[in-house]
Amino acid sequence: MNKSEKAVECFGNGCNCAQAVFTSFCEELGLDNKVGLKIACPFGGGISHTGEVCGAVTGAMLTIGLKFGPESPENGDIKVQNYKITQDFIARFKERNGSVNCTELINYNLSDELQLDLARQSGVFKTKCPKYVSDAVEILEQMISK
């Protein structure tokens, strides 16, 4: 099973999209998986069901920060490079999916309880979201292996 498949399995087993993506890389980047689950928890559902940035995307951003981020505030050049890597990830994700916004990706506004219930009933979390998780991991693998 490859990393993308493991992330989708993690998502299917109850992790949110951000957790599934982020924890796919935690251990190889030196972070305990349990800590990764905690860090990524609020980012699922477009940041805590607000319908904003897709959790798969924010999980990827956390991964980019863990892999490429500066270790001190004085490393401004590294911070700028980190922003460029993140922008590249976003462009690649948008190229595949048209947006990084959860509401636009799944066509439900998760900040509205009725819309959230409709999204659950529609099965969108099982039909669309696994692709976003998989795409995020695949893009990250391409970027990290450079």
Protein Blocks (a to p, Z undefined) as FASTA:
>chain_A
ZZklmmmmmmmnopafklmmmmmmmmmnopafklmmmmmmmmgghighnopacfklmmmm
mmmmmmmmcfbfklmmlmmmmmmmmmmmmmmmmmmnopacfklmnopafkbmklmmmmmm
nommmmmmmmmmmmmmmmmmmmmmZZ
